């Protein structure tokens, strides 16, 4: 018997159409830079490389979390969890580090996930996989033995498929395609985008791509809300593929997702809404998230100047502890989001601010070499994990986090994961 009894998550994100040419991605050693992040970059790059090697042989997924202070091990529901979003980021960061072979080991695991799912063969990937070597046969999902109930338990979110996570996996494959064009990565990315366009398009205004599916296969729950982050991600993938192949359908997908971003941007007070409700109405501006304010500024190549007001809004309402919180309650430092902010201000030509934020990141390196997820025991987000949640139940804990570490690399090296090029 399989049943989910625990929920843990990481939601995803987005980007934009561009007609200009982007120079080919080139992997290179960690450089010196004006922001003072080179030493931190070397530490984080080394930690990511070691994590891949420690995860097994051949294609692997890397566990997302390690035990935090005072913990002998992470909770059972996370112990074997390798979140797709975190691994996608780690692979992109490894390419920025010059570690293409290690990045390919994660990329090849994502390709295996496309072809060796236990139930589906339609181009989706799950929100998480079991950490370690993928081996042969069907890919195992995370889970744990619940001795009290005498059953193998799985998590409904981890078994599901969030649209943004599929898009992030596709961004990884496109990044790999630039350095290993014979690896089949572009074909994999195109399959992932096809799943998004076929399964999540929502014609309700503002038209865009809905959240994906949640729960246990084969009968999963369709998520009818639309996320600003997800639509940014979809736009980034479609725009990238259009630059590569010039297909009209990719341009149309990118345009749809970009139009959603325009629709959810509130010029007053200058903020991106979270998206829409399950019923299709736009979310209010009373609750926001940091990454939703940052990613459009680096993910959309032709982003309007007016969008920069979203960064100003974040600096006024989410800044804390030398960096940023996830949301407006300012109950702690969100390390991953602070790295995203460092990359964003760097892209906007503000190196002094980037240097200050990178100094904050340097103070959050755990003894394992990964960045902690937060500087407090539990950081709130104000977001619910899934449709079965009774209220906001998505938290970050003070544990070394793969995703935060990968964003730290991108920030220190000035690497834009939405375009596959440097921000400077």
ChimeraX attribute file (.defattr): number of C-alpha atoms within 10 A of each C-alpha:
attribute: neighborCount
match mode: 1-to-1
recipient: residues
	/A:1	7
	/A:2	12
	/A:3	15
	/A:4	18
	/A:5	11
	/A:6	16
	/A:7	19
	/A:8	18
	/A:9	20
	/A:10	19
	/A:11	17
	/A:12	24
	/A:13	25
	/A:14	29
	/A:15	32
	/A:16	32
	/A:17	29
	/A:18	21
	/A:19	13
	/A:20	9
	/A:21	8
	/A:22	13
	/A:23	10
	/A:24	11
	/A:25	17
	/A:26	15
	/A:27	15
	/A:28	12
	/A:29	11
	/A:30	18
	/A:31	13
	/A:32	13
	/A:33	12
	/A:34	10
	/A:35	22
	/A:36	17
	/A:37	25
	/A:38	17
	/A:39	15
	/A:40	21
	/A:41	26
	/A:42	18
	/A:43	16
	/A:44	28
	/A:45	28
	/A:46	16
	/A:47	19
	/A:48	27
	/A:49	18
	/A:50	13
	/A:51	20
	/A:52	26
	/A:53	16
	/A:54	13
	/A:55	17
	/A:56	16
	/A:57	13
	/A:58	18
	/A:59	22
	/A:60	30
	/A:61	32
	/A:62	27
	/A:63	25
	/A:64	24
	/A:65	26
	/A:66	22
	/A:67	16
	/A:68	20
	/A:69	13
	/A:70	6
	/A:71	10
	/A:72	9
	/A:73	13
	/A:74	14
	/A:75	14
	/A:76	15
	/A:77	20
	/A:78	24
	/A:79	19
	/A:80	23
	/A:81	25
	/A:82	25
	/A:83	27
	/A:84	29
	/A:85	27
	/A:86	28
	/A:87	30
	/A:88	27
	/A:89	24
	/A:90	33
	/A:91	29
	/A:92	33
	/A:93	30
	/A:94	26
	/A:95	27
	/A:96	31
	/A:97	26
	/A:98	16
	/A:99	20
	/A:100	20
	/A:101	15
	/A:102	23
	/A:103	30
	/A:104	26
	/A:105	20
	/A:106	28
	/A:107	31
	/A:108	23
	/A:109	21
	/A:110	30
	/A:111	23
	/A:112	21
	/A:113	22
	/A:114	21
	/A:115	18
	/A:116	17
	/A:117	19
	/A:118	14
	/A:119	9
	/A:120	15
	/A:121	12
	/A:122	15
	/A:123	21
	/A:124	27
	/A:125	29
	/A:126	25
	/A:127	28
	/A:128	29
	/A:129	28
	/A:130	22
	/A:131	21
	/A:132	23
	/A:133	20
	/A:134	25
	/A:135	15
	/A:136	8
	/A:137	11
	/A:138	14
	/A:139	19
	/A:140	17
	/A:141	20
	/A:142	22
	/A:143	24
	/A:144	17
	/A:145	14
	/A:146	14
	/A:147	9
	/A:148	6
	/A:149	8
	/A:150	9
	/A:151	13
	/A:152	14
	/A:153	21
	/A:154	24
	/A:155	26
	/A:156	26
	/A:157	24
	/A:158	31
	/A:159	23
	/A:160	23
	/A:161	24
	/A:162	29
	/A:163	35
	/A:164	28
	/A:165	29
	/A:166	31
	/A:167	32
	/A:168	30
	/A:169	29
	/A:170	32
	/A:171	31
	/A:172	31
	/A:173	33
	/A:174	29
	/A:175	30
	/A:176	27
	/A:177	21
	/A:178	17
	/A:179	16
	/A:180	16
	/A:181	13
	/A:182	10
	/A:183	17
	/A:184	15
	/A:185	25
	/A:186	23
	/A:187	15
	/A:188	24
	/A:189	28
	/A:190	19
	/A:191	17
	/A:192	25
	/A:193	27
	/A:194	18
	/A:195	19
	/A:196	24
	/A:197	19
	/A:198	11
	/A:199	17
	/A:200	21
	/A:201	20
	/A:202	17
	/A:203	12
	/A:204	11
	/A:205	12
	/A:206	21
	/A:207	16
	/A:208	29
	/A:209	31
	/A:210	29
	/A:211	28
	/A:212	26
	/A:213	25
	/A:214	25
	/A:215	22
	/A:216	18
	/A:217	14
	/A:218	9
	/A:219	9
	/A:220	15
	/A:221	16
	/A:222	18
	/A:223	19
	/A:224	19
	/A:225	20
	/A:226	30
	/A:227	30
	/A:228	34
	/A:229	29
	/A:230	31
	/A:231	32
	/A:232	32
	/A:233	33
	/A:234	34
	/A:235	36
	/A:236	33
	/A:237	34
	/A:238	33
	/A:239	30
	/A:240	27
	/A:241	24
	/A:242	21
	/A:243	18
	/A:244	13
	/A:245	9
	/A:246	13
	/A:247	13
	/A:248	10
	/A:249	13
	/A:250	24
	/A:251	21
	/A:252	16
	/A:253	27
	/A:254	28
	/A:255	20
	/A:256	22
	/A:257	30
	/A:258	27
	/A:259	18
	/A:260	22
	/A:261	27
	/A:262	16
	/A:263	17
	/A:264	21
	/A:265	21
	/A:266	17
	/A:267	13
	/A:268	9
	/A:269	12
	/A:270	19
	/A:271	23
	/A:272	31
	/A:273	24
	/A:274	25
	/A:275	29
	/A:276	20
	/A:277	15
	/A:278	14
	/A:279	10
	/A:280	18
	/A:281	14
	/A:282	19
	/A:283	18
	/A:284	15
	/A:285	17
	/A:286	8
	/A:287	14
	/A:288	24
	/A:289	22
	/A:290	28
	/A:291	24
	/A:292	26
	/A:293	26
	/A:294	24
	/A:295	23
	/A:296	30
	/A:297	24
	/A:298	23
	/A:299	23
	/A:300	23
	/A:301	18
	/A:302	14
	/A:303	18
	/A:304	11
	/A:305	8
	/A:306	10
	/A:307	20
	/A:308	17
	/A:309	19
	/A:310	24
	/A:311	24
	/A:312	15
	/A:313	17
	/A:314	25
	/A:315	15
	/A:316	11
	/A:317	17
	/A:318	23
	/A:319	21
	/A:320	18
	/A:321	13
	/A:322	14
	/A:323	23
	/A:324	27
	/A:325	28
	/A:326	29
	/A:327	23
	/A:328	21
	/A:329	15
	/A:330	18
	/A:331	19
	/A:332	22
	/A:333	25
	/A:334	31
	/A:335	31
	/A:336	27
	/A:337	23
	/A:338	30
	/A:339	26
	/A:340	25
	/A:341	28
	/A:342	32
	/A:343	31
	/A:344	25
	/A:345	22
	/A:346	22
	/A:347	20
	/A:348	15
	/A:349	12
	/A:350	14
	/A:351	17
	/A:352	15
	/A:353	17
	/A:354	29
	/A:355	20
	/A:356	15
	/A:357	25
	/A:358	27
	/A:359	17
	/A:360	19
	/A:361	28
	/A:362	17
	/A:363	12
	/A:364	21
	/A:365	20
	/A:366	18
	/A:367	11
	/A:368	14
	/A:369	20
	/A:370	27
	/A:371	28
	/A:372	30
	/A:373	29
	/A:374	25
	/A:375	19
	/A:376	16
	/A:377	14
	/A:378	15
	/A:379	23
	/A:380	21
	/A:381	23
	/A:382	18
	/A:383	17
	/A:384	17
	/A:385	21
	/A:386	22
	/A:387	15
	/A:388	11
	/A:389	12
	/A:390	9
	/A:391	12
	/A:392	13
	/A:393	17
	/A:394	19
	/A:395	18
	/A:396	23
	/A:397	18
	/A:398	23
	/A:399	24
	/A:400	25
	/A:401	26
	/A:402	30
	/A:403	27
	/A:404	27
	/A:405	32
	/A:406	29
	/A:407	30
	/A:408	32
	/A:409	31
	/A:410	29
	/A:411	32
	/A:412	29
	/A:413	26
	/A:414	23
	/A:415	24
	/A:416	23
	/A:417	24
	/A:418	28
	/A:419	25
	/A:420	23
	/A:421	17
	/A:422	16
	/A:423	20
	/A:424	11
